[in-house]
Amino acid sequence: MVLVRVVPMASSSSIRPTLSSLRFLTPSSLSLSNPSSRISFSHLPSPSVSQSNSFGLKASRELRQHGNSTRIMASGDVSQSISAASPENVLEWVKQDKRRMLHVVYRVGDLDRTIKFYTECLGMKLLRKRDIPEEKYTNAFLGYGPEDSHFVIELTYNYGVDKYDIGTGFGHFGIAVDDVAKAVELIRAKGGKITREPGPVKGGRSVIAFIEDPDGYKFELIERGPTPEPLCQVMLRVGDLNRSIEFYEKAFGMELLRTRDNPEYKYTIAMLGYGPEDKSTVLELTYNYGVTEYDKGNAYAQIAVGTDDVYKTAEAIKLAGGKITREPGALPGINTKITACLDPDGWKSVFVDNVDFLKELE
């Protein structure tokens, strides 16, 4: 792993007030597109935008049992929760919850240009694309496999916005490849920017390289054997590594896979996830000695995680010191249940009900 130095970046002044990074901070609901589209957590409308039932789900009532809690749910209604679970039980439940990292959301200035780069240079597939003209944005989903089993990228293009500030807090995405040198030569031939030539990690043997996409997002290419999850890392910088590890273990139910300190370059990393690094996507947290705050910019949005119960998830997040920015419940007009939160450093995440997510994909 190579140290990515923190370099302050200028803020963008051309951001629309309806960008997704702002919308989880309001008690708003989701902008919907068409009956066959999956919900997008990258673009939440302002309270003045009317809502429609784009998924065409019929109103229904469902009685579900969740351990000590019973919930009666109705389409379009706020779900009522009666729970006798103790804080200890909630935090223990998190460890048993069936969780998976679903997708990562961020913004780009030219959607077609980014799709071309990701498909031709990084070998991703365009899974689907949808345009929401009434909200003036377009989404594209790309990855190395279907959304019901793989971690994917959700790109957001907001009409008329061609540049974003990535900030100093976001680090990079990781992609596992069979041969880093060959991958770099392909990217170079396509006009891609190589910021770190192939070679072993300082102090290690893993072969890596770094590249940048057209918007300046960094990708680490990691030489690794065949893996079911090539899109394997999301790296974010944090101001207190121990605090972050504790939060993601308690609130997210992630396992601390390993840590590595590099005093020569004055940084420490921690890998957390829901499975081993060679088979699943992991969250890489980086602490640079003495740096407690970062500029997050307005380009990176959030990660979405699947859960069996958004209500208990919200309780666990609060108990672990996180901030809920959208209380758990069904989105207006549909049955999809979500909750949104901030970690101690202000990084956003969205939890999505597993059953509802699969229904949306259908």
Secondary structure, DSSP 8 states (H G I E B T S, - for coil): ------------S---TT-HHHHTTSS-------TT----SS----TTS----TT-----EEEEEETTEEEEEETTS--EEE----HHHHHHHHHHS--EEEEEEEE-S-HHHHHHHHHHTS--EEEEEEEETTTTEEEEEEESS-TTTS-EEEEEEETT------TTTEEEEEEEES-HHHHHHHHHHTT-EEEEEEEE-TTS--EEEEEE-TT--EEEEEE-S--S-SEEEEEEE-S-HHHHHHHHHHTS--EEEEEEEETTTTEEEEEEESS-TTTS-EEEEEEETT-------SSEEEEEEEES-HHHHHHHHHHTT-EEEEEEEE-TTS--EEEEEE-TT--EEEEEEHHHHHHHH-
